[in-house]
Amino acid sequence: MEVNKCPKCNGVEFAEGTDFMSVKPVDKKFSMGSNKIYTFCLSCGEVISIRIESPAIF
């Protein structure tokens, strides 16, 4: 997904970050899981997207 403009403030600069809280498969209790990657606007902080870093583990 390519983001051209923030829907909240019309900002055009974005960054990516993670909170290091992993998402784990429901049926695999001992899985390490995968990080969530957030894309957010640098002007207002609006989160534009959230994606899973390694979806193949699911």
Secondary structure, 3 states (H helix, E strand, C coil): CCCCCCCCCCCCCEEEECCCCCECCCCCCCCCCECEEEEEECCCCCEEEEEECCHHHC
